[in-house]
Structures are given as C-alpha cells and as structure tokens.
Amino acid sequence: MKKNEVKVGKVYSAKVTGKMVPVRIDAVNPHGGWEATNLVTKKRIYIKSAQRLRGLAATWPGKAEAKPAAKVATPAKKPAKAKDTAKAAKRDTAKPRGKGAKRRGDGAKMSGLDAAAKVLGLGSALPMRCGALVKIMIDRGYWQTNGKTPAATIYAAITREIAAKGDASRFRKVERGKFTLAK
C-alpha cells in the first residue's frame, strides 16, 4: 500500500509476527507511521511503514469479508453445567503423573530423592555410591527413569539438597561419591 492510502479508523490486514491479522489504525504517530490495534489479540502495535499493510481487511487472505471490531471480540463464556464442574473437580483431585515417575501401591509417585532415602534406610548404615543406589531403586521399582545417566541425576539432586538444607538434609556425604542417611 501507499502512505496516502492509509486512513485512520479503517481496518486493514497486516502481517504481524508472521501472521496476517486485521488491524485498526487508531492514530498517526508524530514520528512517522501509525498507532494501531491488533484485532485478534487486542494489543496495541506500531505500524512503521505502509508496506506492512496489505489492504483493507475485506481483502485479506482467508476471509470473505471484513468483520467489524465488535464481532472480532472473544465470545462470553457459557455458564458451567453441573456435569462440567464435576469433571473439573475430578480432574483437580486426580494425582498428576510426573514424567518418568513410577507409581507406588498407594497411588503417590516417589521422587528420585525419596527413593534414594528409602534405599539408604533399608540396609546397613554403610555409605553407598549413586550407581549402586540407582540400581537398587530401579530393581525394586521405587523409581523409574528413561534418562541416560540416572546416577549423575541422583548425585546432583543429593548434593543440591545437602547444599540447600545443610544440617536439615536427609543425606550426608561421607567421602567422595558416597552418601549415607543423616542421623
């Protein structure tokens, strides 16, 4: 389009963030270009050049005719039915499944740190390396992962907990790469 063809108050189709959308020209910017409103998102935008405008909104691709600004607004929500609220309540109370987490018998998932604490609490108070911890955790079904380096994941998580909680941590580092439960 040409600069002299653009009129304030008209709806044009313009390419905004890679998509063709209707925009309403609201005012002329004193520094050049126009202040406009994206009628799809209702956000204010700046049209720097008339070349960004493709023509009146009635001619923009994919639309047979221009829609007035009032009709472009999102429709009001319908009142919720009892059936819909029951579904929403059921969905809210359902326990979420974590990515890669295996469920215990009581329906709650066990994190890698919880599983590591359980394994360290099962046996003697001997320190264990993360590789041995992970092997037992997976063999007994306490934890499941599809990661390529689960021992490194557990090692990082344990050291993070020790650093964050200090004396309140469930774990204690005995020597390099070996952990035990804190007393």
C-alpha positions as CSV (number, residue, x, y, z in Angstrom):
1,M,0.0,0.0,0.0
2,K,0.9,3.6,-0.3
3,K,1.2,6.0,2.6
4,N,-1.5,8.3,1.3
5,E,-4.0,5.4,1.0
6,V,-3.9,4.7,4.8
7,K,-6.9,6.3,6.7
8,V,-7.3,6.5,10.5
9,G,-10.2,4.4,11.8
10,K,-10.1,1.8,8.9
11,V,-9.4,-1.9,9.4
12,Y,-6.5,-3.2,7.3
13,S,-4.9,-6.6,7.0
14,A,-1.3,-6.6,8.1
15,K,1.5,-9.1,8.7
16,V,2.2,-9.2,12.4
17,T,4.7,-11.7,13.8
18,G,4.5,-13.8,10.6
19,K,0.7,-14.0,10.5
20,M,-1.9,-12.0,8.6
21,V,-4.3,-10.3,11.0
22,P,-6.8,-7.5,10.9
23,V,-5.5,-4.2,12.4
24,R,-7.4,-1.0,13.1
25,I,-5.4,2.2,12.5
26,D,-6.0,4.4,15.6
27,A,-3.8,7.4,15.1
28,V,-0.9,8.8,13.2
29,N,2.4,8.6,15.1
30,P,4.2,12.0,15.2
31,H,7.5,10.3,14.4
32,G,6.1,8.6,11.3
33,G,3.9,5.5,10.9
34,W,0.7,4.7,12.7
35,E,-0.5,3.5,16.1
36,A,-2.8,0.5,15.5
37,T,-4.7,-2.2,17.4
38,N,-4.3,-5.9,16.5
39,L,-8.0,-7.0,16.5
40,V,-7.1,-10.7,17.1
41,T,-5.0,-10.1,20.3
42,K,-6.4,-6.6,21.2
43,K,-2.8,-5.4,21.7
44,R,-1.5,-2.0,20.6
45,I,1.1,-2.2,17.8
46,Y,3.1,0.3,15.8
47,I,2.9,0.2,12.0
48,K,6.1,1.8,10.8
49,S,5.5,1.6,7.1
50,A,2.6,1.4,4.8
51,Q,4.3,-1.6,3.1
52,R,3.4,-3.6,6.2
53,L,-0.3,-3.2,5.4
54,R,-1.7,-5.4,2.7
55,G,-5.0,-3.7,2.0
56,L,-8.5,-3.3,3.6
57,A,-9.4,-6.2,5.8
58,A,-12.2,-7.2,3.5
59,T,-9.5,-8.4,1.0
60,W,-7.1,-10.1,3.4
61,P,-6.3,-13.7,2.6
62,G,-8.6,-16.4,4.1
63,K,-11.5,-14.0,4.9
64,A,-14.5,-13.5,2.7
65,E,-15.5,-10.2,4.2
66,A,-14.3,-7.8,6.9
67,K,-15.7,-8.3,10.4
68,P,-16.5,-5.2,12.5
69,A,-14.4,-4.8,15.6
70,A,-17.2,-5.7,17.9
71,K,-17.7,-9.1,16.3
72,V,-14.0,-9.9,16.5
73,A,-14.1,-9.9,20.3
74,T,-14.0,-13.2,22.0
75,P,-17.4,-14.6,22.9
76,A,-18.6,-14.7,26.5
77,K,-18.1,-17.9,28.5
78,K,-21.2,-20.1,28.8
79,P,-22.4,-20.8,32.4
80,A,-20.9,-24.0,33.7
81,K,-23.1,-27.0,33.8
82,A,-23.1,-29.4,36.8
83,K,-21.6,-32.1,34.6
84,D,-18.7,-29.8,33.6
85,T,-18.0,-28.8,37.2
86,A,-18.0,-32.5,38.3
87,K,-15.4,-33.3,35.6
88,A,-13.3,-30.3,36.6
89,A,-13.4,-31.4,40.3
90,K,-12.4,-34.9,39.4
91,R,-9.6,-33.6,37.2
92,D,-8.4,-31.3,40.0
93,T,-8.3,-34.2,42.6
94,A,-6.6,-36.6,40.3
95,K,-3.0,-37.2,41.2
96,P,-0.6,-36.0,38.5
97,R,1.9,-38.4,36.9
98,G,5.4,-37.0,36.7
99,K,7.5,-37.6,33.6
100,G,9.3,-40.9,34.1
101,A,7.8,-41.4,37.6
102,K,6.5,-44.8,38.6
103,R,3.6,-45.1,41.0
104,R,3.8,-46.8,44.3
105,G,1.0,-49.0,45.6
106,D,-0.7,-46.2,47.4
107,G,-1.1,-44.1,44.2
108,A,1.5,-41.4,45.0
109,K,4.7,-41.1,43.0
110,M,8.1,-41.4,44.5
111,S,10.8,-39.0,43.6
112,G,14.4,-40.0,43.0
113,L,15.5,-38.4,46.3
114,D,12.7,-40.2,48.2
115,A,13.7,-43.5,46.6
116,A,17.4,-42.9,47.4
117,A,16.5,-42.1,51.1
118,K,14.4,-45.3,51.2
119,V,17.2,-47.5,49.8
120,L,19.8,-45.9,52.2
121,G,17.4,-46.6,55.1
122,L,16.8,-50.2,54.2
123,G,20.2,-51.7,54.6
124,S,23.0,-51.2,57.0
125,A,24.3,-47.7,57.6
126,L,27.1,-48.2,55.1
127,P,27.7,-45.4,52.6
128,M,26.7,-46.1,49.0
129,R,27.6,-44.7,45.6
130,C,24.9,-43.3,43.4
131,G,25.3,-46.0,40.8
132,A,24.5,-48.7,43.4
133,L,21.7,-46.6,44.7
134,V,20.1,-46.2,41.3
135,K,20.4,-49.9,40.5
136,I,18.6,-50.9,43.7
137,M,16.0,-48.2,43.2
138,I,15.1,-49.4,39.7
139,D,15.3,-53.1,40.5
140,R,12.9,-52.8,43.4
141,G,10.6,-50.5,41.4
142,Y,10.9,-47.4,43.7
143,W,11.9,-45.2,40.8
144,Q,11.8,-45.3,37.1
145,T,13.6,-43.1,34.6
146,N,14.4,-43.0,30.9
147,G,17.5,-40.8,31.4
148,K,20.9,-41.8,30.0
149,T,22.7,-41.0,33.3
150,P,20.4,-41.6,36.2
151,A,23.3,-42.0,38.7
152,A,24.5,-38.5,37.8
153,T,21.0,-37.2,38.2
154,I,20.6,-38.6,41.7
155,Y,24.2,-37.5,42.6
156,A,23.3,-33.9,41.6
157,A,20.0,-34.0,43.4
158,I,21.5,-35.2,46.6
159,T,24.3,-32.7,46.6
160,R,21.8,-29.9,45.8
161,E,19.7,-31.0,48.8
162,I,22.8,-31.0,51.1
163,A,23.8,-27.6,49.9
164,A,20.3,-26.1,50.2
165,K,19.2,-27.6,53.5
166,G,22.6,-28.1,55.3
167,D,22.1,-29.9,58.6
168,A,18.4,-30.4,57.9
169,S,19.2,-32.5,54.8
170,R,18.2,-36.2,54.7
171,F,21.6,-37.1,53.3
172,R,25.2,-36.8,54.4
173,K,28.3,-37.0,52.2
174,V,30.8,-39.4,53.8
175,E,33.5,-39.3,51.2
176,R,33.9,-38.6,47.6
177,G,30.9,-40.0,45.7
178,K,29.5,-41.8,48.8
179,F,26.4,-40.9,50.7
180,T,24.5,-42.1,53.7
181,L,21.4,-41.0,55.6
182,A,21.9,-38.2,58.1
183,K,21.4,-39.2,61.7
